[in-house]
Amino acid sequence: MKILYLIKQEPDETLKKIMEEQMKFNKVAVVNLKENKNYDQIVDLIFSHDKVISW
């Protein structure tokens, strides 16, 4: 499964642990919305992943 995380700030310890566990079994991508303003790329990523999580 391909999982995309859209985050608005640096992940806290809980989120880091969750992502690490999911990375063991899935392909995980992370987009920091404060740093990445390329909305065309973000929309493409959303449609190319099975699950999108906004944190």
C-alpha positions in Angstrom: 0.0 0.0 0.0 1.2 3.5 -0.8 0.6 6.0 2.0 1.0 9.8 1.7 1.3 12.0 4.8 0.6 15.7 4.4 2.0 17.4 7.4 1.8 21.1 8.4 4.7 21.1 10.9 7.5 18.9 12.1 6.2 15.6 13.2 6.2 14.9 17.0 7.4 11.7 18.5 4.1 9.9 18.2 3.8 10.7 14.5 7.4 9.6 13.9 6.7 6.3 15.6 3.5 5.7 13.5 5.3 6.5 10.3 8.3 4.3 11.2 5.9 1.4 11.8 4.0 1.9 8.6 7.3 2.2 6.6 8.1 -1.4 7.6 5.1 -2.7 5.6 4.2 0.1 3.2 5.6 2.6 0.9 5.3 6.0 2.8 5.8 9.5 1.4 5.8 12.6 3.4 5.0 16.1 2.2 5.6 19.1 4.4 3.0 21.7 3.3 5.0 24.5 4.8 8.0 23.7 2.6 6.4 22.3 -0.5 4.1 24.8 -2.3 4.1 22.9 -5.6 0.4 22.1 -5.6 0.4 20.4 -9.0 2.9 17.9 -7.6 0.9 17.5 -4.3 -2.3 16.8 -6.2 -0.6 14.2 -8.4 0.8 12.5 -5.2 -2.7 12.4 -3.6 -4.1 10.6 -6.7 -1.2 8.2 -6.9 -1.4 7.0 -3.3 -3.8 4.5 -1.8 -4.2 6.4 1.5 -3.7 10.0 2.3 -3.3 11.2 5.9 -3.3 14.8 6.9 -1.6 15.5 10.2 
